[in-house]
């Protein structure tokens, strides 16, 4: 696996493990509590993040199955990722969750251990996919972000990190409330 991708996968795993250790002593009732009408609970946020990663991997696998010549990403993808990074860092900029990872896709309640089990399995599947690809696929436009468009696998993982951190802040606010 390309070292940049390996580092980003490790960063994602570290973020997930850190979140788990922060939440493991909370009862499911507290983690399932919505902070307000129309707002997600901690476990719903986790489900959203898990679904985002899962559906992204599914998209990459489908794209790879076509076997067509996949172009490299270029300056445009870097620019779009930069804009995404900037907008993600602004707390007052809100994004509407795309279909498949929005309210309709999230269960009303859940269990931390079940979500963690599914997430770890998904991460392992993603890691296996990334390890199976030739090194030159690192910069191919294999991922399609709902707002930023086509990005590389390394850029996809960078988005996962940004996305996770943004929702990690949201989780922290819920726990402090």
VMD Tcl script that draws the C-alpha trace (Angstrom):
set ca {
  {0.00 0.00 0.00}
  {1.24 3.49 -0.82}
  {2.68 5.18 2.29}
  {0.33 8.20 2.09}
  {-2.69 5.91 1.97}
  {-1.30 3.76 4.78}
  {-0.73 6.84 6.98}
  {-4.25 8.09 6.33}
  {-5.78 4.69 7.08}
  {-3.80 4.62 10.33}
  {-5.00 8.14 11.19}
  {-8.59 7.03 10.60}
  {-8.12 3.97 12.79}
  {-6.56 6.14 15.51}
  {-9.51 8.56 15.38}
  {-11.99 5.69 15.62}
  {-10.18 4.03 18.52}
  {-9.94 7.34 20.36}
  {-13.66 7.95 19.90}
  {-14.49 4.45 21.11}
  {-12.41 4.87 24.25}
  {-14.18 8.15 24.94}
  {-17.64 6.60 24.52}
  {-17.27 3.06 25.87}
  {-18.31 3.95 29.43}
  {-21.46 5.81 28.40}
  {-24.74 3.89 28.58}
  {-26.53 3.30 25.27}
  {-29.36 5.51 26.49}
  {-27.07 8.52 26.68}
  {-25.54 7.76 23.27}
  {-29.00 7.36 21.69}
  {-30.32 10.65 23.10}
  {-31.00 13.28 20.47}
  {-29.89 16.73 21.66}
  {-32.90 18.37 20.02}
  {-35.59 17.96 17.39}
  {-34.17 17.06 14.01}
  {-30.68 16.51 15.46}
  {-28.75 13.25 15.48}
  {-27.72 11.29 18.53}
  {-24.09 10.28 19.04}
  {-24.80 6.79 17.69}
  {-26.64 8.20 14.68}
  {-23.61 10.38 13.90}
  {-21.43 7.29 14.13}
  {-23.82 5.39 11.83}
  {-23.67 8.31 9.38}
  {-19.86 8.20 9.34}
  {-19.83 4.42 8.97}
  {-22.35 4.54 6.11}
  {-20.34 7.27 4.38}
  {-17.22 5.14 4.42}
  {-19.08 1.97 3.46}
  {-20.89 3.53 0.51}
  {-17.68 5.20 -0.64}
  {-15.88 1.86 -0.67}
  {-18.81 0.33 -2.53}
  {-18.60 3.10 -5.14}
  {-14.83 2.58 -5.60}
  {-15.32 -1.18 -6.01}
  {-18.04 -0.57 -8.61}
  {-15.84 1.91 -10.47}
  {-12.99 -0.61 -10.49}
  {-15.29 -3.33 -11.85}
  {-15.81 -1.40 -15.09}
  {-12.18 -2.00 -15.98}
  {-12.10 1.13 -18.11}
  {-9.15 3.47 -18.25}
  {-9.55 5.65 -15.19}
  {-8.00 9.11 -15.48}
  {-5.66 10.61 -12.88}
  {-6.87 13.44 -10.72}
  {-5.27 16.79 -11.32}
  {-5.16 20.33 -10.08}
  {-8.95 20.61 -10.19}
  {-9.36 17.80 -7.67}
  {-6.77 19.40 -5.38}
  {-8.61 22.70 -5.59}
  {-12.00 21.10 -4.85}
  {-10.52 19.22 -1.89}
  {-9.02 22.48 -0.61}
  {-12.44 24.17 -0.82}
  {-14.00 21.19 0.95}
  {-11.32 21.40 3.64}
  {-11.99 25.13 4.13}
  {-15.75 24.72 4.30}
  {-15.41 21.80 6.72}
  {-13.37 23.94 9.08}
  {-16.08 26.57 9.36}
  {-18.58 25.53 12.06}
  {-21.38 27.72 10.66}
  {-21.23 26.09 7.22}
  {-23.78 23.30 7.21}
  {-24.00 20.47 4.71}
  {-27.15 18.55 3.99}
  {-26.35 14.85 4.25}
  {-26.79 13.11 0.88}
  {-29.36 10.39 0.37}
  {-28.12 7.08 1.75}
  {-26.36 8.69 4.71}
  {-29.12 11.07 5.84}
  {-31.91 10.80 8.43}
  {-33.82 8.22 6.40}
  {-30.82 5.87 6.38}
  {-30.06 6.13 10.09}
  {-31.65 3.83 12.68}
  {-33.45 5.53 15.55}
  {-31.35 3.69 18.12}
  {-28.25 1.54 18.19}
  {-25.58 -0.07 20.33}
  {-22.02 1.19 20.48}
  {-20.49 -2.29 20.31}
  {-22.56 -3.26 17.24}
  {-21.57 -0.09 15.40}
  {-17.91 -0.56 16.30}
  {-17.97 -4.18 15.11}
  {-19.48 -3.17 11.76}
  {-17.11 -0.21 11.41}
  {-14.00 -2.25 12.11}
  {-15.13 -4.88 9.59}
  {-15.72 -2.14 7.01}
  {-12.30 -0.62 7.67}
  {-10.70 -4.03 7.21}
  {-12.50 -4.46 3.90}
  {-11.38 -1.01 2.77}
  {-7.79 -1.72 3.83}
  {-7.82 -5.00 1.86}
  {-9.14 -3.19 -1.21}
  {-6.48 -0.49 -0.98}
  {-3.72 -3.07 -0.45}
  {-4.85 -5.00 -3.52}
  {-4.50 -2.04 -5.89}
  {-1.39 -1.28 -7.91}
  {0.56 1.79 -6.65}
  {-0.39 3.86 -9.70}
  {-4.05 3.74 -8.62}
  {-3.31 6.10 -5.73}
  {-3.92 9.14 -7.95}
  {-6.75 7.77 -10.10}
  {-10.15 9.47 -9.96}
  {-11.85 6.50 -8.29}
  {-13.97 8.30 -5.69}
  {-16.85 10.70 -6.24}
  {-17.61 13.04 -3.38}
  {-21.22 14.34 -3.43}
  {-20.07 17.99 -3.42}
  {-16.38 18.01 -4.42}
  {-16.68 15.62 -7.35}
  {-14.05 13.11 -8.48}
  {-11.10 12.62 -6.16}
  {-8.26 10.16 -5.73}
  {-8.14 7.44 -3.08}
  {-5.66 9.47 -1.02}
  {-7.99 12.47 -1.26}
  {-10.95 10.27 -0.31}
  {-9.17 9.19 2.86}
  {-8.25 12.79 3.62}
  {-11.94 13.69 3.29}
  {-12.82 10.81 5.66}
  {-10.45 12.33 8.23}
  {-11.96 15.82 7.80}
  {-15.46 14.39 7.97}
  {-14.69 12.36 11.07}
  {-13.13 15.33 12.87}
  {-16.08 17.58 12.05}
  {-18.54 15.06 13.48}
  {-16.22 14.35 16.40}
  {-16.68 18.00 17.40}
  {-20.44 17.56 17.09}
  {-20.28 14.47 19.33}
  {-18.25 16.40 21.89}
  {-20.87 19.18 21.98}
  {-23.63 16.61 22.51}
  {-21.75 14.94 25.37}
  {-21.09 18.28 27.07}
  {-24.74 19.34 26.80}
}
mol new
graphics top color blue
foreach p $ca { graphics top sphere $p radius 0.5 }
foreach p [lrange $ca 0 end-1] q [lrange $ca 1 end] { graphics top cylinder $p $q radius 0.2 }
display resetview
